[in-house]
Amino acid sequence: MISLPPSDPPAGISRREWRRRTAGASTPENTQSSGALPGLFASAESAAARPEDARPTILTVCTGNICRSPMAEILLRRTLEPLGVHVHSAGTQALVDYGMPQPAQDMARALGADAGVVDAHRARYLIEPMVQRADLILTMSREHRSRAVQMMPRSLRRVFTIREFARLASTLSTEDARAAADAAGDGPRERLRAVALAVADQRGLSEPVADEDDVIDPYRRSQEIYEQSAAEMTPAVAEVDRIVRAALG
């Protein structure tokens, strides 16, 4: 696997300069500064700053961005894109430009994903502008959640593991979620952020069981583990869909 995280500079580049490059700063000029590493972050940076992303945005995150996070992305896109939601994914140690392995592709198709969308997926690094831009960040494990929060601490209340989000959201009725969104006004991004905060407010009301907030990583493992990973993820995806529809539907 490619193991170079955005926080670890290559030889000859200072940590400060590396952070500036990978964060993309806040200007178009700085977004282009990663040209010193051709192709490594180009697709990720451009995806984090597309004009159409005035839409409410959900970001899914795993390690390699080839199994769990693209699966969650594809399943959420299928139901939420008609509501105007932009869903994309990235990896903390992404296998940049790799597609989904065949077992993950087969599982996604079996769950109803469009074959063209599955085939088109290419892995991208998680970078700070993605975290900054997203209204809801859903990770596949607590480790990924910690990484996203480390990149941008003020994102804490909109970053969850996907199973954590589902567990917390199960204590929030559809009516209460809609009321939280209504209090934020008519803007779709504001409404999505408001329901994320409402779900975050459920933290502490129930104790998580060890490992039950994570989705198992199936990469290079058996078909049974791929099926287990999907079985852990799909109920959580349905709960995300319910809450987002309450906010935007």
C-alpha positions as CSV (number, residue, x, y, z in Angstrom):
1,M,0.0,0.0,0.0
2,I,1.0,3.6,-0.5
3,S,1.9,4.7,3.1
4,L,2.7,8.4,2.7
5,P,0.2,10.3,4.6
6,P,-0.3,14.0,3.9
7,S,1.3,14.9,7.2
8,D,4.6,13.2,6.4
9,P,6.7,15.3,4.0
10,P,9.0,13.8,1.3
11,A,12.7,14.5,1.4
12,G,13.6,18.1,0.6
13,I,10.2,19.7,1.7
14,S,9.7,21.2,5.2
15,R,6.7,20.1,7.3
16,R,5.3,23.7,7.1
17,E,5.6,23.7,3.3
18,W,4.1,20.2,3.1
19,R,1.1,21.2,5.3
20,R,0.6,24.2,3.1
21,R,0.6,22.1,-0.1
22,T,-1.6,19.3,1.1
23,A,-4.1,21.6,2.8
24,G,-4.4,23.6,-0.4
25,A,-4.5,26.7,1.8
26,S,-7.6,28.7,0.9
27,T,-6.8,30.1,-2.5
28,P,-6.8,28.7,-6.0
29,E,-3.1,29.5,-6.4
30,N,-2.2,27.3,-3.4
31,T,-4.5,24.5,-4.6
32,Q,-2.2,24.2,-7.6
33,S,1.0,24.1,-5.5
34,S,1.1,20.3,-5.3
35,G,2.5,20.1,-8.8
36,A,5.8,19.1,-7.2
37,L,4.3,15.6,-6.8
38,P,2.6,15.1,-10.2
39,G,-0.8,13.3,-9.9
40,L,-0.6,12.4,-6.3
41,F,-3.0,15.0,-4.9
42,A,-4.3,16.6,-8.1
43,S,-7.6,14.8,-8.4
44,A,-8.2,15.1,-4.7
45,E,-7.6,18.8,-4.6
46,S,-9.7,19.5,-7.7
47,A,-12.5,17.4,-6.3
48,A,-12.5,19.3,-3.0
49,A,-13.0,22.6,-4.8
50,R,-15.4,22.0,-7.7
51,P,-18.0,24.8,-8.3
52,E,-20.9,22.4,-8.1
53,D,-20.0,21.7,-4.5
54,A,-22.2,24.5,-3.2
55,R,-24.4,21.4,-2.6
56,P,-24.6,19.8,0.8
57,T,-21.7,17.3,1.0
58,I,-21.1,14.0,2.7
59,L,-17.6,12.6,2.8
60,T,-16.9,8.9,3.5
61,V,-13.4,7.9,4.7
62,C,-11.5,4.6,5.1
63,T,-7.8,3.6,4.8
64,G,-7.2,2.7,1.1
65,N,-10.3,4.2,-0.4
66,I,-10.9,1.1,-2.4
67,C,-13.3,-1.0,-0.3
68,R,-15.4,0.4,2.6
69,S,-15.5,4.2,1.9
70,P,-16.3,3.8,-1.8
71,M,-19.0,1.2,-1.0
72,A,-20.6,3.7,1.4
73,E,-20.2,6.5,-1.0
74,I,-21.8,4.6,-3.9
75,L,-24.8,3.4,-1.8
76,L,-25.4,6.9,-0.4
77,R,-25.1,8.5,-3.8
78,R,-27.8,6.2,-5.2
79,T,-30.4,7.5,-2.8
80,L,-29.2,11.0,-1.9
81,E,-28.0,12.5,-5.2
82,P,-31.7,13.0,-6.2
83,L,-31.9,15.3,-3.2
84,G,-29.0,17.4,-4.4
85,V,-26.4,15.9,-2.0
86,H,-22.8,15.5,-3.2
87,V,-21.3,12.3,-1.8
88,H,-17.6,11.5,-2.3
89,S,-14.9,9.5,-0.5
90,A,-11.2,9.4,0.3
91,G,-8.6,7.4,2.2
92,T,-6.1,8.2,5.0
93,Q,-3.5,6.0,3.2
94,A,-5.1,5.8,-0.2
95,L,-4.0,3.6,-3.0
96,V,-4.2,6.5,-5.3
97,D,-5.9,5.9,-8.6
98,Y,-6.7,2.3,-7.8
99,G,-10.2,1.0,-8.4
100,M,-12.2,-1.2,-6.1
101,P,-11.0,-4.8,-5.9
102,Q,-13.3,-7.3,-7.6
103,P,-15.0,-8.7,-4.5
104,A,-15.9,-5.1,-3.4
105,Q,-17.2,-4.4,-6.9
106,D,-19.3,-7.5,-6.9
107,M,-20.7,-6.7,-3.5
108,A,-21.6,-3.2,-4.5
109,R,-23.4,-4.4,-7.6
110,A,-25.2,-7.0,-5.5
111,L,-26.5,-4.2,-3.3
112,G,-27.9,-2.4,-6.3
113,A,-25.1,0.0,-7.2
114,D,-24.7,1.1,-10.8
115,A,-22.0,-0.8,-12.6
116,G,-20.7,2.3,-14.3
117,V,-20.3,4.1,-11.0
118,V,-18.5,1.1,-9.5
119,D,-16.1,0.8,-12.4
120,A,-15.3,4.5,-12.4
121,H,-14.2,4.8,-8.8
122,R,-10.5,5.8,-8.3
123,A,-8.9,6.1,-4.8
124,R,-7.9,9.6,-3.5
125,Y,-6.0,10.8,-0.5
126,L,-7.9,12.5,2.3
127,I,-6.8,16.1,2.5
128,E,-7.8,19.0,4.8
129,P,-10.0,20.9,2.2
130,M,-12.2,17.8,2.0
131,V,-12.8,17.8,5.7
132,Q,-13.3,21.5,5.8
133,R,-15.9,21.4,3.0
134,A,-17.9,18.4,4.1
135,D,-21.1,19.0,6.1
136,L,-21.1,15.4,7.3
137,I,-18.1,13.1,7.5
138,L,-18.7,9.4,7.9
139,T,-15.6,7.2,8.6
140,M,-15.3,3.4,8.6
141,S,-13.5,3.2,11.9
142,R,-12.6,5.2,15.0
143,E,-9.0,5.5,13.7
144,H,-10.2,7.3,10.6
145,R,-12.5,9.5,12.7
146,S,-9.5,10.5,14.8
147,R,-7.5,11.3,11.7
148,A,-10.2,13.6,10.3
149,V,-10.5,15.4,13.6
150,Q,-6.8,15.8,13.9
151,M,-6.7,17.4,10.4
152,M,-9.4,19.9,11.5
153,P,-10.3,19.8,15.2
154,R,-13.4,22.1,14.7
155,S,-15.0,19.4,12.6
156,L,-15.4,17.2,15.7
157,R,-19.2,17.5,15.9
158,R,-19.8,16.5,12.3
159,V,-17.4,13.6,12.1
160,F,-18.7,10.1,13.1
161,T,-17.9,6.5,12.2
162,I,-20.8,5.5,10.0
163,R,-22.0,2.9,12.6
164,E,-21.6,5.5,15.4
165,F,-23.8,7.9,13.4
166,A,-26.5,5.2,13.0
167,R,-26.4,4.2,16.7
168,L,-26.8,7.8,17.8
169,A,-29.3,8.7,15.2
170,S,-31.5,5.8,16.2
171,T,-32.3,7.7,19.4
172,L,-33.5,10.7,17.3
173,S,-36.9,10.6,15.7
174,T,-37.4,11.8,12.1
175,E,-39.6,14.6,13.5
176,D,-36.9,15.8,15.8
177,A,-34.3,15.6,13.0
178,R,-36.6,17.7,10.8
179,A,-37.2,20.2,13.6
180,A,-33.4,20.6,14.1
181,A,-33.1,21.3,10.3
182,D,-36.0,23.7,10.3
183,A,-34.4,25.7,13.1
184,A,-31.3,26.2,10.8
185,G,-33.4,27.8,8.0
186,D,-33.8,26.9,4.3
187,G,-30.2,26.5,3.2
188,P,-29.5,22.8,2.4
189,R,-25.9,22.9,3.8
190,E,-27.1,24.6,7.0
191,R,-29.9,22.0,7.4
192,L,-27.5,19.1,6.9
193,R,-25.0,20.5,9.4
194,A,-27.8,21.1,11.9
195,V,-29.0,17.5,11.9
196,A,-25.3,16.4,12.2
197,L,-25.1,18.5,15.3
198,A,-28.4,17.1,16.6
199,V,-27.0,13.6,16.2
200,A,-23.7,14.6,17.9
201,D,-25.8,15.9,20.8
202,Q,-26.8,12.2,21.4
203,R,-23.2,11.4,22.3
204,G,-22.9,10.3,26.0
205,L,-26.5,9.2,26.2
206,S,-25.5,5.6,25.4
207,E,-22.2,3.8,25.8
208,P,-20.7,2.3,22.7
209,V,-19.7,-1.3,22.7
210,A,-16.0,-2.0,21.8
211,D,-15.5,-2.3,18.0
212,E,-19.3,-2.0,17.3
213,D,-18.8,1.5,15.9
214,D,-16.3,0.2,13.3
215,V,-16.9,-1.5,9.9
216,I,-14.5,-4.4,9.5
217,D,-11.9,-4.0,6.8
218,P,-12.3,-6.8,4.1
219,Y,-9.3,-5.9,2.0
220,R,-7.4,-9.0,0.9
221,R,-9.6,-11.2,3.1
222,S,-12.2,-13.8,2.4
223,Q,-15.6,-13.5,0.8
224,E,-17.2,-14.0,4.2
225,I,-15.4,-10.9,5.5
226,Y,-16.6,-8.9,2.5
227,E,-20.1,-10.0,3.3
228,Q,-19.6,-9.2,7.0
229,S,-18.3,-5.7,6.1
230,A,-21.4,-5.0,3.9
231,A,-23.7,-6.4,6.6
232,E,-22.3,-4.0,9.1
233,M,-22.4,-1.1,6.7
234,T,-25.8,-1.3,5.0
235,P,-28.0,-0.7,8.1
236,A,-25.9,2.3,8.9
237,V,-26.3,3.6,5.4
238,A,-30.1,3.3,5.7
239,E,-30.0,5.3,9.0
240,V,-27.9,8.0,7.3
241,D,-30.4,8.1,4.5
242,R,-33.3,8.6,7.0
243,I,-31.7,11.5,8.8
244,V,-30.6,13.3,5.6
245,R,-34.0,12.9,4.1
246,A,-35.5,14.4,7.2
247,A,-33.3,17.4,6.8
248,L,-33.6,17.8,3.0
249,G,-36.5,15.7,1.7
